[in-house]
Amino acid sequence: MRLEIDIPEWADKSRIIVLAGIECIADFNPLVDPDNVFVKEIRCNMCAACCDDCEHVHPKHKYCMIASKRFVACCYDPNIGREEPKCCITHKKVPIIK
């Protein structure tokens, strides 16, 4: 599926995230890369490495105990713009048409 939208001028310097349910599928962050959108290629394998210090992760089974009520920050992929070696999520850079 292809999604094309025109972003209003007042929002073009803001972080813009596209979610499928609670999973991030595309992320534009002008502070990280003002010329590209990061589009998810490989999805999360639920390793919970990015959630290690969270009190809402079940300690034994490594799942989120608040699930769909989780914080918005939990929907961001942990490895955009920085190296997160335990994370399997990968992205491709898609140039922004200005």
KAQUI-V505912 format. One record per helix or strand. SS is the DSSP state (hx for helix, st for strand). FROM is the first residue (numbers start at 1). TO is the last residue. Records with the same first field share a line. If there is no record, write none. Layout:
SS: FROM-TO + FROM-TO
//
This chain:
hx: 9-11 + 49-51 + 67-69 + 72-75
st: 16-20 + 23-28 + 36-42 + 57-57 + 64-64 + 90-95
//
